[in-house]
Amino acid sequence: MARYRGPRGKIERRFKEPILGQGKALERRKTPPGQHGKSRRRKVSDYGVQLAEKQKAKYTYGLLEKQFRNTFEKATRRKGVTGEVFLQLLESRLDNIVYRMGFAPTRRAARQLVTHKHIKLNGVVTNIPSALLKPNDQVEIREKSKNLEVILNSLGRSTRFSWLEVQTDQLKGTFLNYPDREDIPEKINEQLIVELYSK
């Protein structure tokens, strides 16, 4: 599958937020990328604002258009507020959970850990980053992979989330429940995405 492998700084400068990492490109240049980044831009239409929000969410979680759309359609079939359920489904992906537990420095690195079979889900080695977790699912690092430098280095930078229970000494954790909207730290206006897909 095709992933975006281009310059991360361009994406961060486009959305004026460090959505893919540390935001070093934003420190150097605050203007949008491209030849006319510094010049005055015209007013963006409502559709343009909605599309930009969708693209920002796609790049943040590292999904392609088809995966993103399928996840949204799953959210529409579930009970509750569609935008909130949609973000909960994105947060419950295995690669995102590995990142949130602090086993990887970025979502890209978490995705690679999963595809290279370093992660166990409920005691079974899995290589599907898009696997959706259910409450009380267990995620752990394989015994052979517990000494990987990338995992050990990222453990110190991890932050705690109320919907996850992490045992850093054993390199495993539990997905307790779906997070509430106020607990999700991403600056995404999910209502704009719902409006875009509702057209």
C-alpha positions as CSV (number, residue, x, y, z in Angstrom):
1,M,0.0,0.0,0.0
2,A,1.2,3.5,-0.8
3,R,2.0,5.7,2.2
4,Y,3.1,9.3,2.3
5,R,6.8,9.2,2.4
6,G,7.6,12.8,1.4
7,P,8.9,15.6,3.5
8,R,7.2,15.8,6.9
9,G,8.1,19.4,7.3
10,K,5.9,20.3,4.3
11,I,2.8,18.7,5.8
12,E,3.4,20.4,9.2
13,R,3.9,23.8,7.5
14,R,0.8,23.3,5.4
15,F,-1.4,22.8,8.6
16,K,0.8,25.0,10.8
17,E,0.9,22.3,13.5
18,P,3.5,19.6,14.4
19,I,1.1,16.7,13.5
20,L,3.9,14.3,12.4
21,G,6.6,14.9,14.9
22,Q,8.5,17.6,16.7
23,G,7.7,20.5,14.4
24,K,11.3,21.6,13.6
25,A,10.2,22.8,10.2
26,L,7.8,25.2,11.9
27,E,10.5,26.7,14.0
28,R,12.6,27.5,10.9
29,R,9.8,28.7,8.6
30,K,6.2,29.5,9.7
31,T,4.9,30.1,6.2
32,P,3.0,27.4,4.2
33,P,5.2,25.4,1.7
34,G,5.6,26.4,-1.9
35,Q,6.8,29.2,-4.0
36,H,3.9,31.5,-3.0
37,G,3.9,30.5,0.7
38,K,4.8,34.0,1.9
39,S,2.3,35.8,-0.3
40,R,-1.2,36.7,0.8
41,R,-3.6,33.8,0.3
42,R,-7.2,34.3,-0.6
43,K,-10.1,33.3,1.7
44,V,-10.7,29.6,1.8
45,S,-14.2,28.3,1.1
46,D,-16.2,26.2,3.6
47,Y,-15.4,23.1,1.5
48,G,-11.7,24.0,1.6
49,V,-11.8,24.3,5.4
50,Q,-13.6,20.9,5.7
51,L,-11.2,19.2,3.3
52,A,-8.1,20.6,5.1
53,E,-9.4,19.2,8.4
54,K,-10.0,15.8,6.9
55,Q,-6.5,15.8,5.3
56,K,-5.0,16.8,8.7
57,A,-6.7,13.9,10.4
58,K,-5.5,11.5,7.7
59,Y,-1.9,12.6,8.0
60,T,-2.1,12.6,11.8
61,Y,-3.2,9.0,12.0
62,G,-1.2,7.8,8.9
63,L,-4.2,6.5,6.9
64,L,-5.0,6.3,3.2
65,E,-8.2,7.7,1.8
66,K,-10.0,4.3,1.5
67,Q,-9.1,3.3,5.1
68,F,-10.1,6.7,6.4
69,R,-13.5,6.5,4.6
70,N,-14.2,2.9,5.7
71,T,-13.5,3.9,9.4
72,F,-15.9,6.8,9.0
73,E,-18.6,4.5,7.6
74,K,-18.1,2.2,10.6
75,A,-18.5,5.1,12.9
76,T,-21.8,6.1,11.2
77,R,-23.2,2.6,11.8
78,R,-22.5,2.8,15.6
79,K,-24.6,4.4,18.3
80,G,-23.5,7.8,19.5
81,V,-22.2,11.1,18.0
82,T,-20.6,10.2,14.7
83,G,-17.6,12.5,15.0
84,E,-16.7,11.4,18.5
85,V,-17.2,7.7,17.6
86,F,-15.0,8.2,14.6
87,L,-12.1,9.6,16.7
88,Q,-12.6,6.7,19.2
89,L,-12.2,4.2,16.3
90,L,-9.0,6.0,15.1
91,E,-7.6,6.0,18.6
92,S,-8.4,2.3,19.1
93,R,-6.2,1.2,16.1
94,L,-3.3,-1.1,17.2
95,D,-0.6,1.2,15.8
96,N,-2.0,4.2,17.6
97,I,-2.3,2.2,20.9
98,V,1.3,1.1,20.6
99,Y,2.3,4.8,20.1
100,R,0.1,6.0,23.0
101,M,1.5,3.4,25.4
102,G,4.9,4.8,24.7
103,F,6.4,1.8,23.0
104,A,7.3,3.9,19.9
105,P,8.3,7.6,19.4
106,T,5.9,8.2,16.5
107,R,2.9,6.6,14.9
108,R,5.0,5.7,11.9
109,A,7.5,3.9,14.2
110,A,4.6,2.1,15.9
111,R,3.2,1.0,12.6
112,Q,6.6,-0.5,11.7
113,L,6.9,-2.3,15.0
114,V,3.5,-3.9,14.3
115,T,4.2,-4.9,10.7
116,H,7.6,-6.4,11.7
117,K,5.8,-8.6,14.3
118,H,7.3,-7.1,17.4
119,I,3.8,-6.7,19.0
120,K,1.4,-9.3,20.6
121,L,-2.3,-8.6,20.8
122,N,-4.0,-10.8,23.5
123,G,-1.0,-13.1,23.5
124,V,-0.9,-13.6,19.7
125,V,1.7,-12.0,17.4
126,T,0.0,-9.7,14.9
127,N,1.2,-7.7,12.0
128,I,-2.0,-5.7,11.2
129,P,-1.6,-2.1,12.3
130,S,-5.3,-1.3,11.5
131,A,-6.6,-3.9,13.9
132,L,-9.3,-2.3,16.1
133,L,-9.0,-3.0,19.8
134,K,-11.9,-3.7,22.1
135,P,-12.0,-2.8,25.8
136,N,-9.8,-5.1,28.0
137,D,-7.5,-6.1,25.0
138,Q,-3.9,-6.7,26.0
139,V,-1.0,-5.3,24.1
140,E,2.6,-6.4,24.8
141,I,6.1,-6.5,23.2
142,R,7.3,-9.9,22.2
143,E,9.9,-11.4,24.4
144,K,12.5,-11.4,21.6
145,S,11.9,-7.7,20.9
146,K,12.1,-6.3,24.5
147,N,15.7,-5.1,24.1
148,L,15.1,-3.1,20.9
149,E,16.7,0.4,21.2
150,V,13.7,2.2,19.7
151,I,11.4,0.8,22.3
152,L,13.7,1.5,25.3
153,N,14.4,5.0,24.2
154,S,10.7,5.9,23.7
155,L,9.6,4.6,27.1
156,G,11.0,7.7,28.9
157,R,9.0,10.1,26.7
158,S,5.6,8.4,27.2
159,T,2.6,10.2,28.7
160,R,-0.2,8.6,30.6
161,F,-3.8,8.3,29.3
162,S,-6.8,7.5,31.3
163,W,-8.1,4.8,28.9
164,L,-4.8,2.9,28.9
165,E,-3.1,0.9,31.7
166,V,0.6,0.5,31.0
167,Q,3.1,-1.6,32.9
168,T,6.4,-0.2,31.6
169,D,8.6,-2.7,33.5
170,Q,6.9,-5.6,31.7
171,L,6.4,-3.7,28.4
172,K,2.7,-4.5,28.2
173,G,-0.5,-2.6,28.7
174,T,-4.3,-2.9,28.6
175,F,-6.8,-0.9,26.5
176,L,-9.4,-0.2,29.2
177,N,-12.1,1.6,27.2
178,Y,-12.8,4.0,24.4
179,P,-11.6,7.5,25.3
180,D,-13.9,10.4,25.8
181,R,-13.5,13.3,23.3
182,E,-11.9,15.6,25.9
183,D,-9.3,13.0,26.7
184,I,-8.1,12.8,23.0
185,P,-5.2,15.4,22.7
186,E,-5.4,15.8,18.9
187,K,-6.5,19.2,17.7
188,I,-9.0,17.9,15.2
189,N,-12.5,19.4,14.6
190,E,-14.3,16.2,13.8
191,Q,-17.6,18.0,13.0
192,L,-16.0,19.4,9.9
193,I,-15.1,15.9,8.7
194,V,-18.7,14.7,9.3
195,E,-20.0,17.7,7.3
196,L,-17.7,16.9,4.5
197,Y,-18.7,13.3,4.2
198,S,-22.4,14.1,4.6
199,K,-22.5,16.1,1.4
